[in-house]
Amino acid sequence: MKQLITFEDFSKIDLRVGTIIEVNDFPEARNPAYQLTIDFGSLGIKNSSAQITTLYKKEALLGRQLVAVVNFPRKQIGKFMSACLVLGAVNNKDVYLLHPEMNVKNGSLVS
């Protein structure tokens, strides 16, 4: 287990639901990854690099909802700028995307 945090620490994390609207290969990434374009509703469109290639095909990701942290600083990954962090459960090299049980409005807050 990691270090304990306070509720105040947790409340600083902005977790939102978004829908993947574009998926591209990311051959420049150190580890196999996709470049995702995600619609977060009123928060806008954000890009993310995600190492989810072992379990997900590009075509199956289009239109899929997921949960992401949207208030990290943007991060340059090669020539790609990532603006959010997609969340998933990690088991060895497999990453299982976290998502709502039913479709919800893009930009919905996760708490």
Biopython code that builds the backbone (N, CA, C, O; Angstrom):
import numpy as np
from Bio.PDB.StructureBuilder import StructureBuilder

atoms = [
    (1, "MET", "N", (0.837, -1.173, 0.000)),
    (1, "MET", "CA", (0.000, 0.000, 0.000)),
    (1, "MET", "C", (0.888, 1.244, 0.000)),
    (1, "MET", "O", (1.962, 1.255, 0.602)),
    (2, "LYS", "N", (0.430, 2.278, -0.675)),
    (2, "LYS", "CA", (1.165, 3.535, -0.710)),
    (2, "LYS", "C", (0.894, 4.344, 0.546)),
    (2, "LYS", "O", (0.074, 3.966, 1.382)),
    (3, "GLN", "N", (1.596, 5.458, 0.664)),
    (3, "GLN", "CA", (1.458, 6.355, 1.808)),
    (3, "GLN", "C", (0.015, 6.834, 1.957)),
    (3, "GLN", "O", (-0.648, 7.119, 0.960)),
    (4, "LEU", "N", (-0.473, 6.922, 3.188)),
    (4, "LEU", "CA", (-1.815, 7.433, 3.455)),
    (4, "LEU", "C", (-1.914, 8.897, 3.043)),
    (4, "LEU", "O", (-0.971, 9.668, 3.217)),
    (5, "ILE", "N", (-3.065, 9.266, 2.496)),
    (5, "ILE", "CA", (-3.318, 10.661, 2.150)),
    (5, "ILE", "C", (-4.563, 11.121, 2.891)),
    (5, "ILE", "O", (-5.330, 10.311, 3.411)),
    (6, "THR", "N", (-4.748, 12.422, 2.931)),
    (6, "THR", "CA", (-5.930, 12.973, 3.581)),
    (6, "THR", "C", (-7.048, 13.119, 2.550)),
    (6, "THR", "O", (-6.815, 13.032, 1.344)),
    (7, "PHE", "N", (-8.259, 13.340, 3.044)),
    (7, "PHE", "CA", (-9.379, 13.595, 2.137)),
    (7, "PHE", "C", (-9.095, 14.853, 1.323)),
    (7, "PHE", "O", (-9.463, 14.933, 0.151)),
    (8, "GLU", "N", (-8.450, 15.821, 1.936)),
    (8, "GLU", "CA", (-8.081, 17.061, 1.227)),
    (8, "GLU", "C", (-7.161, 16.750, 0.046)),
    (8, "GLU", "O", (-7.318, 17.322, -1.032)),
    (9, "ASP", "N", (-6.195, 15.838, 0.251)),
    (9, "ASP", "CA", (-5.316, 15.425, -0.857)),
    (9, "ASP", "C", (-6.138, 14.811, -1.982)),
    (9, "ASP", "O", (-5.957, 15.159, -3.149)),
    (10, "PHE", "N", (-7.037, 13.904, -1.638)),
    (10, "PHE", "CA", (-7.856, 13.219, -2.635)),
    (10, "PHE", "C", (-8.760, 14.200, -3.380)),
    (10, "PHE", "O", (-8.963, 14.069, -4.587)),
    (11, "SER", "N", (-9.303, 15.183, -2.656)),
    (11, "SER", "CA", (-10.247, 16.123, -3.267)),
    (11, "SER", "C", (-9.591, 17.004, -4.330)),
    (11, "SER", "O", (-10.294, 17.657, -5.101)),
    (12, "LYS", "N", (-8.279, 17.036, -4.385)),
    (12, "LYS", "CA", (-7.570, 17.813, -5.409)),
    (12, "LYS", "C", (-7.560, 17.097, -6.766)),
    (12, "LYS", "O", (-7.295, 17.722, -7.793)),
    (13, "ILE", "N", (-7.845, 15.807, -6.773)),
    (13, "ILE", "CA", (-7.815, 15.024, -8.013)),
    (13, "ILE", "C", (-9.149, 15.179, -8.725)),
    (13, "ILE", "O", (-10.203, 14.915, -8.147)),
    (14, "ASP", "N", (-9.100, 15.607, -9.980)),
    (14, "ASP", "CA", (-10.314, 15.799, -10.776)),
    (14, "ASP", "C", (-10.488, 14.601, -11.703)),
    (14, "ASP", "O", (-9.857, 14.524, -12.757)),
    (15, "LEU", "N", (-11.350, 13.668, -11.300)),
    (15, "LEU", "CA", (-11.638, 12.462, -12.073)),
    (15, "LEU", "C", (-12.911, 12.687, -12.871)),
    (15, "LEU", "O", (-13.941, 13.067, -12.313)),
    (16, "ARG", "N", (-12.842, 12.451, -14.181)),
    (16, "ARG", "CA", (-13.996, 12.685, -15.050)),
    (16, "ARG", "C", (-14.188, 11.531, -16.025)),
    (16, "ARG", "O", (-13.262, 10.773, -16.312)),
    (17, "VAL", "N", (-15.408, 11.420, -16.521)),
    (17, "VAL", "CA", (-15.745, 10.438, -17.547)),
    (17, "VAL", "C", (-15.655, 11.118, -18.904)),
    (17, "VAL", "O", (-16.124, 12.241, -19.088)),
    (18, "GLY", "N", (-15.045, 10.415, -19.848)),
    (18, "GLY", "CA", (-14.966, 10.905, -21.213)),
    (18, "GLY", "C", (-15.184, 9.766, -22.192)),
    (18, "GLY", "O", (-15.134, 8.594, -21.820)),
    (19, "THR", "N", (-15.429, 10.124, -23.455)),
    (19, "THR", "CA", (-15.642, 9.150, -24.516)),
    (19, "THR", "C", (-14.517, 9.260, -25.541)),
    (19, "THR", "O", (-14.194, 10.351, -26.009)),
    (20, "ILE", "N", (-13.931, 8.127, -25.879)),
    (20, "ILE", "CA", (-12.857, 8.097, -26.867)),
    (20, "ILE", "C", (-13.455, 8.376, -28.249)),
    (20, "ILE", "O", (-14.369, 7.678, -28.691)),
    (21, "ILE", "N", (-12.931, 9.402, -28.926)),
    (21, "ILE", "CA", (-13.440, 9.763, -30.247)),
    (21, "ILE", "C", (-12.417, 9.524, -31.359)),
    (21, "ILE", "O", (-12.755, 9.585, -32.541)),
    (22, "GLU", "N", (-11.166, 9.251, -30.977)),
    (22, "GLU", "CA", (-10.143, 8.939, -31.976)),
    (22, "GLU", "C", (-9.045, 8.109, -31.321)),
    (22, "GLU", "O", (-8.671, 8.354, -30.174)),
    (23, "VAL", "N", (-8.530, 7.122, -32.062)),
    (23, "VAL", "CA", (-7.452, 6.255, -31.579)),
    (23, "VAL", "C", (-6.424, 6.123, -32.693)),
    (23, "VAL", "O", (-6.761, 5.813, -33.836)),
    (24, "ASN", "N", (-5.157, 6.367, -32.338)),
    (24, "ASN", "CA", (-4.067, 6.209, -33.310)),
    (24, "ASN", "C", (-2.938, 5.406, -32.695)),
    (24, "ASN", "O", (-2.735, 5.423, -31.481)),
    (25, "ASP", "N", (-2.204, 4.698, -33.550)),
    (25, "ASP", "CA", (-0.996, 4.025, -33.084)),
    (25, "ASP", "C", (0.001, 5.078, -32.617)),
    (25, "ASP", "O", (-0.046, 6.230, -33.049)),
    (26, "PHE", "N", (0.895, 4.671, -31.738)),
    (26, "PHE", "CA", (1.920, 5.583, -31.208)),
    (26, "PHE", "C", (3.274, 4.886, -31.316)),
    (26, "PHE", "O", (3.833, 4.459, -30.307)),
    (27, "PRO", "N", (3.803, 4.770, -32.538)),
    (27, "PRO", "CA", (5.046, 4.022, -32.740)),
    (27, "PRO", "C", (6.263, 4.629, -32.041)),
    (27, "PRO", "O", (7.241, 3.924, -31.794)),
    (28, "GLU", "N", (6.220, 5.934, -31.716)),
    (28, "GLU", "CA", (7.358, 6.589, -31.059)),
    (28, "GLU", "C", (7.424, 6.304, -29.560)),
    (28, "GLU", "O", (8.435, 6.597, -28.922)),
    (29, "ALA", "N", (6.372, 5.743, -28.997)),
    (29, "ALA", "CA", (6.340, 5.476, -27.552)),
    (29, "ALA", "C", (7.349, 4.390, -27.184)),
    (29, "ALA", "O", (7.585, 3.464, -27.959)),
    (30, "ARG", "N", (7.941, 4.511, -25.997)),
    (30, "ARG", "CA", (8.911, 3.503, -25.521)),
    (30, "ARG", "C", (8.258, 2.141, -25.356)),
    (30, "ARG", "O", (8.846, 1.118, -25.707)),
    (31, "ASN", "N", (7.044, 2.128, -24.823)),
    (31, "ASN", "CA", (6.272, 0.903, -24.665)),
    (31, "ASN", "C", (5.057, 1.005, -25.583)),
    (31, "ASN", "O", (4.560, 2.105, -25.826)),
    (32, "PRO", "N", (4.570, -0.131, -26.097)),
    (32, "PRO", "CA", (3.420, -0.077, -27.007)),
    (32, "PRO", "C", (2.261, 0.720, -26.401)),
    (32, "PRO", "O", (1.848, 0.482, -25.267)),
    (33, "ALA", "N", (1.748, 1.674, -27.190)),
    (33, "ALA", "CA", (0.692, 2.563, -26.692)),
    (33, "ALA", "C", (-0.152, 3.074, -27.852)),
    (33, "ALA", "O", (0.220, 2.973, -29.021)),
    (34, "TYR", "N", (-1.297, 3.622, -27.483)),
    (34, "TYR", "CA", (-2.157, 4.329, -28.428)),
    (34, "TYR", "C", (-2.188, 5.806, -28.040)),
    (34, "TYR", "O", (-1.993, 6.160, -26.877)),
    (35, "GLN", "N", (-2.432, 6.650, -29.022)),
    (35, "GLN", "CA", (-2.750, 8.052, -28.788)),
    (35, "GLN", "C", (-4.276, 8.145, -28.814)),
    (35, "GLN", "O", (-4.909, 7.812, -29.815)),
    (36, "LEU", "N", (-4.854, 8.597, -27.710)),
    (36, "LEU", "CA", (-6.304, 8.706, -27.603)),
    (36, "LEU", "C", (-6.726, 10.169, -27.639)),
    (36, "LEU", "O", (-6.058, 11.031, -27.067)),
    (37, "THR", "N", (-7.834, 10.442, -28.312)),
    (37, "THR", "CA", (-8.497, 11.737, -28.248)),
    (37, "THR", "C", (-9.820, 11.481, -27.548)),
    (37, "THR", "O", (-10.607, 10.635, -27.972)),
    (38, "ILE", "N", (-10.056, 12.228, -26.464)),
    (38, "ILE", "CA", (-11.179, 11.934, -25.571)),
    (38, "ILE", "C", (-12.051, 13.182, -25.407)),
    (38, "ILE", "O", (-11.544, 14.280, -25.178)),
    (39, "ASP", "N", (-13.356, 12.998, -25.526)),
    (39, "ASP", "CA", (-14.323, 14.086, -25.356)),
    (39, "ASP", "C", (-14.792, 14.106, -23.909)),
    (39, "ASP", "O", (-15.406, 13.151, -23.433)),
    (40, "PHE", "N", (-14.494, 15.210, -23.207)),
    (40, "PHE", "CA", (-14.921, 15.386, -21.822)),
    (40, "PHE", "C", (-16.044, 16.416, -21.705)),
    (40, "PHE", "O", (-16.137, 17.121, -20.700)),
    (41, "GLY", "N", (-16.890, 16.506, -22.722)),
    (41, "GLY", "CA", (-18.043, 17.400, -22.677)),
    (41, "GLY", "C", (-17.626, 18.846, -22.523)),
    (41, "GLY", "O", (-16.828, 19.354, -23.312)),
    (42, "SER", "N", (-18.165, 19.520, -21.504)),
    (42, "SER", "CA", (-17.897, 20.948, -21.302)),
    (42, "SER", "C", (-16.432, 21.235, -20.972)),
    (42, "SER", "O", (-15.993, 22.381, -21.069)),
    (43, "LEU", "N", (-15.675, 20.216, -20.585)),
    (43, "LEU", "CA", (-14.240, 20.405, -20.314)),
    (43, "LEU", "C", (-13.417, 20.382, -21.594)),
    (43, "LEU", "O", (-12.240, 20.741, -21.586)),
    (44, "GLY", "N", (-14.034, 19.961, -22.691)),
    (44, "GLY", "CA", (-13.361, 19.961, -23.982)),
    (44, "GLY", "C", (-12.769, 18.616, -24.361)),
    (44, "GLY", "O", (-13.025, 17.592, -23.727)),
    (45, "ILE", "N", (-11.979, 18.655, -25.405)),
    (45, "ILE", "CA", (-11.315, 17.479, -25.961)),
    (45, "ILE", "C", (-9.893, 17.444, -25.407)),
    (45, "ILE", "O", (-9.192, 18.456, -25.412)),
    (46, "LYS", "N", (-9.469, 16.267, -24.928)),
    (46, "LYS", "CA", (-8.111, 16.111, -24.392)),
    (46, "LYS", "C", (-7.462, 14.876, -25.005)),
    (46, "LYS", "O", (-8.139, 13.912, -25.363)),
    (47, "ASN", "N", (-6.135, 14.922, -25.119)),
    (47, "ASN", "CA", (-5.351, 13.800, -25.632)),
    (47, "ASN", "C", (-4.695, 13.060, -24.484)),
    (47, "ASN", "O", (-4.404, 13.634, -23.435)),
    (48, "SER", "N", (-4.470, 11.772, -24.703)),
    (48, "SER", "CA", (-3.750, 10.965, -23.726)),
    (48, "SER", "C", (-3.031, 9.833, -24.443)),
    (48, "SER", "O", (-3.513, 9.306, -25.446)),
    (49, "SER", "N", (-1.877, 9.474, -23.914)),
    (49, "SER", "CA", (-1.165, 8.282, -24.366)),
    (49, "SER", "C", (-1.512, 7.168, -23.395)),
    (49, "SER", "O", (-1.438, 7.350, -22.180)),
    (50, "ALA", "N", (-1.891, 6.013, -23.929)),
    (50, "ALA", "CA", (-2.308, 4.916, -23.048)),
    (50, "ALA", "C", (-1.691, 3.596, -23.493)),
    (50, "ALA", "O", (-1.800, 3.210, -24.657)),
    (51, "GLN", "N", (-1.045, 2.910, -22.560)),
    (51, "GLN", "CA", (-0.416, 1.612, -22.835)),
    (51, "GLN", "C", (-1.457, 0.509, -22.641)),
    (51, "GLN", "O", (-1.411, -0.244, -21.668)),
    (52, "ILE", "N", (-2.386, 0.433, -23.578)),
    (52, "ILE", "CA", (-3.511, -0.505, -23.464)),
    (52, "ILE", "C", (-3.607, -1.412, -24.687)),
    (52, "ILE", "O", (-4.676, -1.944, -24.985)),
    (53, "THR", "N", (-2.507, -1.587, -25.384)),
    (53, "THR", "CA", (-2.535, -2.323, -26.657)),
    (53, "THR", "C", (-2.661, -3.831, -26.494)),
    (53, "THR", "O", (-3.036, -4.508, -27.451)),
    (54, "THR", "N", (-2.362, -4.388, -25.321)),
    (54, "THR", "CA", (-2.410, -5.847, -25.170)),
    (54, "THR", "C", (-3.838, -6.372, -25.103)),
    (54, "THR", "O", (-4.094, -7.507, -25.506)),
    (55, "LEU", "N", (-4.774, -5.568, -24.602)),
    (55, "LEU", "CA", (-6.150, -6.031, -24.424)),
    (55, "LEU", "C", (-7.156, -5.377, -25.363)),
    (55, "LEU", "O", (-8.249, -5.908, -25.556)),
    (56, "TYR", "N", (-6.805, -4.229, -25.952)),
    (56, "TYR", "CA", (-7.776, -3.462, -26.718)),
    (56, "TYR", "C", (-7.303, -3.216, -28.143)),
    (56, "TYR", "O", (-6.158, -2.826, -28.370)),
    (57, "LYS", "N", (-8.189, -3.445, -29.091)),
    (57, "LYS", "CA", (-7.954, -3.097, -30.493)),
    (57, "LYS", "C", (-8.471, -1.675, -30.701)),
    (57, "LYS", "O", (-9.420, -1.251, -30.042)),
    (58, "LYS", "N", (-7.849, -0.950, -31.610)),
    (58, "LYS", "CA", (-8.230, 0.443, -31.849)),
    (58, "LYS", "C", (-9.720, 0.581, -32.142)),
    (58, "LYS", "O", (-10.387, 1.459, -31.594)),
    (59, "GLU", "N", (-10.235, -0.281, -32.998)),
    (59, "GLU", "CA", (-11.632, -0.182, -33.413)),
    (59, "GLU", "C", (-12.588, -0.362, -32.240)),
    (59, "GLU", "O", (-13.644, 0.270, -32.197)),
    (60, "ALA", "N", (-12.229, -1.212, -31.300)),
    (60, "ALA", "CA", (-13.097, -1.494, -30.151)),
    (60, "ALA", "C", (-13.100, -0.339, -29.145)),
    (60, "ALA", "O", (-14.004, -0.249, -28.315)),
    (61, "LEU", "N", (-12.106, 0.538, -29.211)),
    (61, "LEU", "CA", (-12.020, 1.644, -28.264)),
    (61, "LEU", "C", (-12.884, 2.839, -28.670)),
    (61, "LEU", "O", (-13.308, 3.615, -27.813)),
    (62, "LEU", "N", (-13.144, 2.989, -29.956)),
    (62, "LEU", "CA", (-13.932, 4.131, -30.421)),
    (62, "LEU", "C", (-15.321, 4.115, -29.791)),
    (62, "LEU", "O", (-16.022, 3.104, -29.842)),
    (63, "GLY", "N", (-15.710, 5.228, -29.203)),
    (63, "GLY", "CA", (-17.019, 5.344, -28.581)),
    (63, "GLY", "C", (-17.088, 4.814, -27.160)),
    (63, "GLY", "O", (-18.134, 4.897, -26.516)),
    (64, "ARG", "N", (-15.997, 4.275, -26.671)),
    (64, "ARG", "CA", (-15.966, 3.702, -25.324)),
    (64, "ARG", "C", (-15.734, 4.802, -24.288)),
    (64, "ARG", "O", (-14.915, 5.699, -24.492)),
    (65, "GLN", "N", (-16.464, 4.722, -23.181)),
    (65, "GLN", "CA", (-16.244, 5.667, -22.090)),
    (65, "GLN", "C", (-15.171, 5.146, -21.149)),
    (65, "GLN", "O", (-14.958, 3.941, -21.021)),
    (66, "LEU", "N", (-14.497, 6.092, -20.490)),
    (66, "LEU", "CA", (-13.440, 5.749, -19.537)),
    (66, "LEU", "C", (-13.371, 6.814, -18.462)),
    (66, "LEU", "O", (-14.050, 7.838, -18.535)),
    (67, "VAL", "N", (-12.540, 6.558, -17.464)),
    (67, "VAL", "CA", (-12.307, 7.506, -16.379)),
    (67, "VAL", "C", (-10.865, 7.996, -16.498)),
    (67, "VAL", "O", (-9.950, 7.213, -16.752)),
    (68, "ALA", "N", (-10.678, 9.309, -16.310)),
    (68, "ALA", "CA", (-9.331, 9.885, -16.410)),
    (68, "ALA", "C", (-9.160, 11.013, -15.399)),
    (68, "ALA", "O", (-10.132, 11.631, -14.965)),
    (69, "VAL", "N", (-7.912, 11.268, -15.035)),
    (69, "VAL", "CA", (-7.549, 12.437, -14.241)),
    (69, "VAL", "C", (-7.336, 13.564, -15.240)),
    (69, "VAL", "O", (-6.516, 13.445, -16.150)),
    (70, "VAL", "N", (-8.075, 14.661, -15.070)),
    (70, "VAL", "CA", (-8.010, 15.738, -16.065)),
    (70, "VAL", "C", (-7.276, 16.987, -15.573)),
    (70, "VAL", "O", (-7.169, 17.964, -16.314)),
    (71, "ASN", "N", (-6.773, 16.971, -14.342)),
    (71, "ASN", "CA", (-6.108, 18.178, -13.847)),
    (71, "ASN", "C", (-4.612, 17.998, -13.575)),
    (71, "ASN", "O", (-4.049, 18.673, -12.713)),
    (72, "PHE", "N", (-3.978, 17.091, -14.308)),
    (72, "PHE", "CA", (-2.515, 17.025, -14.298)),
    (72, "PHE", "C", (-1.976, 18.058, -15.278)),
    (72, "PHE", "O", (-2.673, 18.420, -16.225)),
    (73, "PRO", "N", (-0.755, 18.540, -15.077)),
    (73, "PRO", "CA", (-0.143, 19.390, -16.099)),
    (73, "PRO", "C", (0.057, 18.576, -17.382)),
    (73, "PRO", "O", (0.264, 17.363, -17.330)),
    (74, "ARG", "N", (-0.007, 19.251, -18.526)),
    (74, "ARG", "CA", (0.238, 18.568, -19.797)),
    (74, "ARG", "C", (1.650, 17.998, -19.799)),
    (74, "ARG", "O", (2.563, 18.574, -19.207)),
    (75, "LYS", "N", (1.822, 16.845, -20.479)),
    (75, "LYS", "CA", (3.119, 16.170, -20.500)),
    (75, "LYS", "C", (3.490, 15.832, -21.937)),
    (75, "LYS", "O", (2.704, 15.240, -22.677)),
    (76, "GLN", "N", (4.696, 16.218, -22.314)),
    (76, "GLN", "CA", (5.210, 15.927, -23.653)),
    (76, "GLN", "C", (5.742, 14.497, -23.669)),
    (76, "GLN", "O", (6.603, 14.137, -22.866)),
    (77, "ILE", "N", (5.216, 13.677, -24.598)),
    (77, "ILE", "CA", (5.686, 12.307, -24.769)),
    (77, "ILE", "C", (6.099, 12.189, -26.232)),
    (77, "ILE", "O", (5.257, 12.006, -27.111)),
    (78, "GLY", "N", (7.385, 12.293, -26.481)),
    (78, "GLY", "CA", (7.859, 12.361, -27.862)),
    (78, "GLY", "C", (7.320, 13.625, -28.494)),
    (78, "GLY", "O", (7.484, 14.712, -27.940)),
    (79, "LYS", "N", (6.674, 13.501, -29.652)),
    (79, "LYS", "CA", (6.070, 14.660, -30.323)),
    (79, "LYS", "C", (4.608, 14.845, -29.922)),
    (79, "LYS", "O", (3.923, 15.715, -30.461)),
    (80, "PHE", "N", (4.132, 14.039, -28.987)),
    (80, "PHE", "CA", (2.723, 14.028, -28.589)),
    (80, "PHE", "C", (2.556, 14.714, -27.240)),
    (80, "PHE", "O", (3.355, 14.497, -26.329)),
    (81, "MET", "N", (1.514, 15.545, -27.107)),
    (81, "MET", "CA", (1.226, 16.222, -25.846)),
    (81, "MET", "C", (0.030, 15.554, -25.178)),
    (81, "MET", "O", (-1.078, 15.566, -25.715)),
    (82, "SER", "N", (0.261, 14.969, -23.998)),
    (82, "SER", "CA", (-0.786, 14.302, -23.235)),
    (82, "SER", "C", (-1.358, 15.289, -22.216)),
    (82, "SER", "O", (-0.611, 15.953, -21.497)),
    (83, "ALA", "N", (-2.698, 15.379, -22.160)),
    (83, "ALA", "CA", (-3.351, 16.361, -21.294)),
    (83, "ALA", "C", (-4.217, 15.734, -20.207)),
    (83, "ALA", "O", (-4.863, 16.451, -19.443)),
    (84, "CYS", "N", (-4.238, 14.412, -20.127)),
    (84, "CYS", "CA", (-4.983, 13.737, -19.061)),
    (84, "CYS", "C", (-4.380, 12.344, -18.861)),
    (84, "CYS", "O", (-3.623, 11.854, -19.699)),
    (85, "LEU", "N", (-4.726, 11.724, -17.745)),
    (85, "LEU", "CA", (-4.212, 10.395, -17.421)),
    (85, "LEU", "C", (-5.378, 9.414, -17.357)),
    (85, "LEU", "O", (-6.224, 9.495, -16.467)),
    (86, "VAL", "N", (-5.410, 8.487, -18.314)),
    (86, "VAL", "CA", (-6.438, 7.448, -18.359)),
    (86, "VAL", "C", (-6.181, 6.461, -17.231)),
    (86, "VAL", "O", (-5.038, 6.066, -17.001)),
    (87, "LEU", "N", (-7.238, 6.057, -16.522)),
    (87, "LEU", "CA", (-7.082, 5.146, -15.391)),
    (87, "LEU", "C", (-7.420, 3.714, -15.778)),
    (87, "LEU", "O", (-8.341, 3.460, -16.555)),
    (88, "GLY", "N", (-6.655, 2.787, -15.219)),
    (88, "GLY", "CA", (-6.900, 1.381, -15.468)),
    (88, "GLY", "C", (-6.320, 0.531, -14.354)),
    (88, "GLY", "O", (-5.431, 0.958, -13.618)),
    (89, "ALA", "N", (-6.839, -0.672, -14.249)),
    (89, "ALA", "CA", (-6.300, -1.657, -13.308)),
    (89, "ALA", "C", (-5.185, -2.400, -14.024)),
    (89, "ALA", "O", (-5.371, -2.872, -15.145)),
    (90, "VAL", "N", (-4.025, -2.508, -13.381)),
    (90, "VAL", "CA", (-2.849, -3.099, -14.011)),
    (90, "VAL", "C", (-2.607, -4.496, -13.467)),
    (90, "VAL", "O", (-2.574, -4.711, -12.256)),
    (91, "ASN", "N", (-2.438, -5.449, -14.389)),
    (91, "ASN", "CA", (-2.115, -6.831, -14.045)),
    (91, "ASN", "C", (-1.005, -7.256, -14.987)),
    (91, "ASN", "O", (-1.255, -7.564, -16.153)),
    (92, "ASN", "N", (0.226, -7.274, -14.480)),
    (92, "ASN", "CA", (1.423, -7.498, -15.300)),
    (92, "ASN", "C", (1.487, -6.414, -16.367)),
    (92, "ASN", "O", (1.568, -5.235, -16.022)),
    (93, "LYS", "N", (1.454, -6.767, -17.650)),
    (93, "LYS", "CA", (1.499, -5.754, -18.715)),
    (93, "LYS", "C", (0.118, -5.417, -19.248)),
    (93, "LYS", "O", (-0.012, -4.586, -20.147)),
    (94, "ASP", "N", (-0.916, -6.049, -18.706)),
    (94, "ASP", "CA", (-2.276, -5.777, -19.144)),
    (94, "ASP", "C", (-2.873, -4.649, -18.316)),
    (94, "ASP", "O", (-2.732, -4.612, -17.094)),
    (95, "VAL", "N", (-3.546, -3.723, -19.010)),
    (95, "VAL", "CA", (-4.237, -2.622, -18.348)),
    (95, "VAL", "C", (-5.714, -2.713, -18.715)),
    (95, "VAL", "O", (-6.073, -2.693, -19.893)),
    (96, "TYR", "N", (-6.569, -2.813, -17.695)),
    (96, "TYR", "CA", (-8.015, -2.900, -17.869)),
    (96, "TYR", "C", (-8.596, -1.513, -17.590)),
    (96, "TYR", "O", (-8.540, -1.030, -16.460)),
    (97, "LEU", "N", (-9.151, -0.877, -18.617)),
    (97, "LEU", "CA", (-9.674, 0.474, -18.465)),
    (97, "LEU", "C", (-10.782, 0.542, -17.424)),
    (97, "LEU", "O", (-11.645, -0.334, -17.361)),
    (98, "LEU", "N", (-10.748, 1.600, -16.603)),
    (98, "LEU", "CA", (-11.833, 1.863, -15.669)),
    (98, "LEU", "C", (-12.899, 2.653, -16.413)),
    (98, "LEU", "O", (-12.583, 3.584, -17.153)),
    (99, "HIS", "N", (-14.164, 2.281, -16.217)),
    (99, "HIS", "CA", (-15.253, 2.939, -16.935)),
    (99, "HIS", "C", (-16.537, 2.838, -16.134)),
    (99, "HIS", "O", (-16.676, 1.957, -15.286)),
    (100, "PRO", "N", (-17.496, 3.753, -16.402)),
    (100, "PRO", "CA", (-18.773, 3.641, -15.696)),
    (100, "PRO", "C", (-19.543, 2.418, -16.173)),
    (100, "PRO", "O", (-19.356, 1.953, -17.298)),
    (101, "GLU", "N", (-20.400, 1.907, -15.315)),
    (101, "GLU", "CA", (-21.195, 0.723, -15.635)),
    (101, "GLU", "C", (-22.180, 1.000, -16.769)),
    (101, "GLU", "O", (-22.466, 0.123, -17.584)),
    (102, "MET", "N", (-22.694, 2.231, -16.812)),
    (102, "MET", "CA", (-23.620, 2.651, -17.868)),
    (102, "MET", "C", (-23.086, 3.942, -18.469)),
    (102, "MET", "O", (-22.307, 4.653, -17.835)),
    (103, "ASN", "N", (-23.506, 4.243, -19.697)),
    (103, "ASN", "CA", (-23.079, 5.503, -20.306)),
    (103, "ASN", "C", (-23.608, 6.680, -19.502)),
    (103, "ASN", "O", (-24.767, 6.705, -19.090)),
    (104, "VAL", "N", (-22.737, 7.647, -19.291)),
    (104, "VAL", "CA", (-23.097, 8.882, -18.580)),
    (104, "VAL", "C", (-22.653, 10.065, -19.435)),
    (104, "VAL", "O", (-21.949, 9.897, -20.431)),
    (105, "LYS", "N", (-23.066, 11.234, -19.042)),
    (105, "LYS", "CA", (-22.710, 12.456, -19.765)),
    (105, "LYS", "C", (-21.197, 12.657, -19.687)),
    (105, "LYS", "O", (-20.588, 12.531, -18.625)),
    (106, "ASN", "N", (-20.602, 12.979, -20.859)),
    (106, "ASN", "CA", (-19.165, 13.288, -20.869)),
    (106, "ASN", "C", (-18.868, 14.465, -19.939)),
    (106, "ASN", "O", (-19.595, 15.458, -19.907)),
    (107, "GLY", "N", (-17.779, 14.320, -19.185)),
    (107, "GLY", "CA", (-17.395, 15.343, -18.220)),
    (107, "GLY", "C", (-17.953, 15.090, -16.832)),
    (107, "GLY", "O", (-17.654, 15.836, -15.900)),
    (108, "SER", "N", (-18.769, 14.036, -16.677)),
    (108, "SER", "CA", (-19.317, 13.724, -15.362)),
    (108, "SER", "C", (-18.199, 13.508, -14.351)),
    (108, "SER", "O", (-17.196, 12.855, -14.638)),
    (109, "LEU", "N", (-18.393, 14.068, -13.169)),
    (109, "LEU", "CA", (-17.425, 13.961, -12.090)),
    (109, "LEU", "C", (-17.481, 12.581, -11.449)),
    (109, "LEU", "O", (-18.562, 12.049, -11.197)),
    (110, "VAL", "N", (-16.324, 12.011, -11.189)),
    (110, "VAL", "CA", (-16.224, 10.746, -10.472)),
    (110, "VAL", "C", (-15.782, 11.066, -9.057)),
    (110, "VAL", "O", (-14.759, 11.719, -8.853)),
    (111, "SER", "N", (-16.562, 10.601, -8.067)),
    (111, "SER", "CA", (-16.199, 10.918, -6.677)),
    (111, "SER", "C", (-16.384, 9.707, -5.800)),
    (111, "SER", "O", (-16.131, 9.772, -4.597)),
]
sb = StructureBuilder()
sb.init_structure("model")
sb.init_model(0)
sb.init_chain("A")
sb.init_seg("    ")
for serial, (resi, resn, name, xyz) in enumerate(atoms, 1):
    if name == "N":
        sb.init_residue(resn, " ", resi, " ")
    sb.init_atom(name, np.array(xyz, "f"), 0.0, 1.0, " ", f" {name:<3s}", serial, name[0])
structure = sb.get_structure()
